[in-house]
């Protein structure tokens, strides 16, 4: 195998393939990227068995062939070469990498031993623009659980029926929900869980308005836009019945400048410590005050104007959770709704009725 390609384009392609490569693995070949040089260019593939990432880069191929090379080391070599082009020549399982005046010899593993890229037989398909898919992921993924034992919460639930698509994530304390209407109805019903790792890697490479075709198979989900092709196993388990925690109506509604509120929360939270991640929000007529008090640290409070005409109340939240929720929203104003300060509150931004978040309070 022998090929020459643009260094920057190769580095960009390597970043996509490396996103699926595990940092550590008991199988040495999973730490490698599969290089396949064909007449129409160079194909790169990375996998951790659960997630697959494949991409192509234009290349001048002198000799066709295939070999797997250590992902991390090859990526670092390509990044540090002082050259516009990279030349790779393979003899057996050794690759000679040249760029500028530098030459590297790198040992690889036989391509025949690399896992086969899965073919997904679609039961339903959905086409979205890349930027729309990226936005849906960013509006919800932050709320997914990080506890690896809670399989069904370690990802984003994708539901689709008719012409409605919903992305939902929750860790049991907060919930993020984003939806949209499609121009073409989806055949059948989609109810799957996109693992957090796959969602995060997808968000990194989704870039423009070009379409990406999403295919839902029995056990896998495929994302194909031509520039890259991702396939991931669906997360195991059943997503919880989240609709039960979303109130149908609210007795209290507070409207406040979203960015001002976010800044105040961040400032006041400076007085929290690891043992007391709690801020208190006091709401009265047309005023909202955020306070934090920690015995060994100190205290802070800051008021800001709001629109509210109801009974005074106070409620407490984890400031990190509250920050992520408010930062994920859009619009100049934040609409905060609740029925009881001891129960879940709803947050949404003005101008985006299709995105809201639910947050459980902390007992004061």
N, C-alpha and C positions, 0 to 999 in steps of 0.2 A: 504494500500500500504506500502511495506517495501522493501528497497534495500540497497545494499552496493556497493560502487565503488571507484576506484582510485581517490584521491583528485585532482591531477594535470590534469588528463584526464577530470574530471568533470569541472574544472575551464576553460579549453580550450573550451569545448563544450558550457558552459554558455556564453562565450564571443561571440560565433557565434550567439546564440539565442538572446542575449541581444542587438545585433546590430540592430535588427528590432523593439526593444521596444522603444516607444517614451519617452523622458524625462518627459513630462507632458501630461496628457490626461484627458478629462472630464469623460471618462469611466475607472473606477478603475481597471477593469480586464485587460485592455491593458497595465497596468504597471506591469503585472505579466508574468511569463514564465509558459507554460503548461508542466508539468511533466507527462509522461505516462510510467509506468513500465510494461513491458511485459516479456514473457518467454525468448526472445532473447536479452533483454537488456533494456536500458532506452532511451526514446525519449524526446527531448526538443524542444519546439516551442515558438518563439516570433513573435509578429506582431504589426504593427501600422495601420492595415487594408489595406494600400497601398503596404507595403512590408512584406513578410513572410520569416522567416528563421527557418529551421528545421535541427536538427542534432541528431546523436545517440552516445551513449557512452556505452562501455561494463559495465555490472553491474550484480551482483548476486542478483536476485530478489526472495525474500522469499514470498511476497504477491503482486499480480498484482493490479493495480489501477491507478488512475489519479487524479491530483490536480494541481491548479495553485498557485504559490507562488510569492511574491513580488520580482521582478527581481533584483533591485539594492541591496536590503538588503541581499538576499540570496547569490548573487555574492560576496559581501563583507565578509559574514560569511565563505563561502568556501575558499576564498583567505587567510583569517587570521587563519584558523584552523591549529594547530600544530600537524598534523597527516598525515599519508600516505593514509589512507582510510577515507571515510565519510559514515556514516550510517544515513538513513532517514526513519523514521517510521511515518505513518499518521493515525490519529484517527479523523474521521469526516473531518473537514477543518483545523485541527491543525497538523502541522508537527513538529516532534522532530528530531533535527539535532545533531548528535554526531560525535566528532572527537577528538582523544586524550582524555584529561581529561575534555574537554569543552562540554556543552550541551546547546542547544538553542531550544526554543519553538517559532514557527513562525505561525501566522495565515494566511491562504490562502483563496481562493475563489473556488467555485464549478467548476470543469472542464467542466460540461455540459453547462455552460454559455459562454465558450470560443469560439470565432469565428472559423468556420470550415475552415480548410486549403483548398485553392482553387485548383481545378483540371483544368489543362490547356489542352485543345484540340488543339494539334499542327497543324498549317496550313503549316509551314515549320520548319525544324530542321537543326541545324548546330553543328558540333562537333569540339571543339578546345582543345588544351592542356591548363591546368590551367595557366601555366606561360605565354603562348601566349596571353590568354584573359587578364591577369593582365597587361601585357605590353601594349596592345592596350588601355586599360582604362587609364593607367598612362600617356600615350603619348597624351591623348586628354582631359581628364576630367578637367584639370586645366583651360581650356579655356571656360568652360561652364559659363553661366550667373548666378549670385547670386541673382538677382532681382526676387523674387517669383512671381511677376505678369506677368513675361514673360515666360509662361509655356513651350512653344516650345523650349526655349533656356536653360531651367533648366535641362540639361541632355546631354547625348551623343547619337547622331543619329547613328543607326546601319543600314547600307544598304548592301544588298547582292543580287547578281544576277550571274548566271552561276557559275564560280569558283572564283569570286572576292568578298571580304568582305571589307567594309570601315567603319571606326569609325571616326566621325566628331563632333567637339564641337565648339561653338562660342558664344561670348557675344556681338557681334556687333562691337567690336574694334579689336579683334584678333580671329584667327581661327586655330585650330589644326586638322590635317588630317593624319590618319594612315591607311594603307591598307595591304592586303596580298592575296595570291592566295591559294586556297584550293585544295586538291587532288581530292575531290569528289564534283561535281557540286550540287548546291542548287536547289531544285525544286521550281520554282516560283520566286517571287521577294519579298525581305524583305525591308521594309522601316519603322522603328519604332524608338522611342525615349526612351532610358533607363534613368530613372530619376537619378539625381546626387546622391541622398541619397543611392539608390540601388547600383549604380556603386561604390561608395566609400566603402560601406560595403563589397561588393564582392572583391574588391582589397585587403582588409585586410585579407581575409581568403583563397584566391587562393594561392597555395603554391608550386606546383610541376608540373611534366610533365604528371600526370594522366589526362585522358580526362574529359571534362565537356560537357554534352549534353545541348544545348540551344534549347528550343522549343518556337516558336513564335505563340501565340494564337491570338484570335480576340482582346482581351483587355489586356492580360497579357504576360509576358515573364518569362520562367522557366529556371533555371540553376541547373542542377542535376549532381553531381559527385559521389554519394554514401555516401561520408563522410558528405556532407551537401546538402540541397536542398533549393534554394532560389526561390521565386516567387514574382514578382513585377508587379504592374499595369504599363502600358505604360503611358508616359507623354502625356498630352493632347496637341492638336494643331498640326500644320504642320511646319516641320523644313524648314527654309528659303532656297531659291535656291542658295546655297553657291557657286556653280560652277561659278556663274557670277562674283565673286570677285577674282577669281584665274586667274591671267594673263597667257596667253598661251605661251608668250615669254618675254624675258627681254633684255633691252639695256645695263644695267650695272650689273657687277658681281664683288663682293669683296670676297676674300678668306683670312681668318684670323684664327689663333689658337683659337679653341673654348674655352678652359679653361682659356687662357690668357685674351681673350676678356671678359669672364664672370667675372673674378676677377677685371678687370679694371672698368667695369660697376658698380659693387658693391662698389668699393672704391670711385669712383667719385660721386655716388649717395648719399654718406654720407652728401653732401652739399645741398641736397634737403630737403624741409620741406613739411608739409601736404598741404600747399597752392601752392606749386610749384613742383609737381612731374614730372620733365622734365629734360632730359639730351640731349645734342646736340652732334651728331657725325659728325665730319668733315673728309671727305675723299679726299685725293689727291694721286698722283702717289706713290704707295708702302708705304703709311702711313695713318693710321687711328688715329684720336685723339678724345677722349671722354671728354666732359666738362660739368660742371654744375655751375650755378651762381644763388645765392639767395641773395637778397638785405640784409636781416636781419641775414643771416647765414654766407655767405662767398662764396668762389668759389674754384673749383678744376678742373684740367685738366691733362690728361695723354695720351701720344702717344704710339702707338705700331705698329710694322711693319705689313704690309698686302700685298697681291698680288692684284694690281689694276692698270690698264693702261687706264685711260679715263679722262674725264673732272672732275674737282673738284666739289664737291657738299657737302651740309650739310643737315642733317635731324634730327628731334627731336622725341624721343619716351618716353613713360612712363617707367622708369627703372624697376619697379616691373614686368610689363608685359614682358619686354624684358628679364629679368632674368629668369622668368618661362619658356619662350619659349626656350631660349638657353640651360637651364638646362635639358629640356626634350629631347634634341637631343643627338645623339651619334656620335662618330667619333672624330678624332683629330682636324679636321678643320671645321670651320663654313663657309657655302656658303650663302652669303647674296646677293640677287638679287632684282633689282627694275628697273622701267622705269622712274619714276618721283619722286623726293624727297617729293612731296606733295601728293603722292598716296601710296597705300599699298606696303609693301615690303615682300619678301619671304625669309624664313630662313630654311635651312636644314643642316644636318650633313653629312660629307663624309662617304661613306660606307653604307648609309641607304636611298635608293631612294624611299622607300615606306612611308616615314614620312617627312612632312614639315609643317610649320606654316606660317600664314599670319598675319601681324601686321599693323594697320593704324598709320600713324605718327601724331604728334601734331603740330599744326600750330606754326611756329616760329614768 
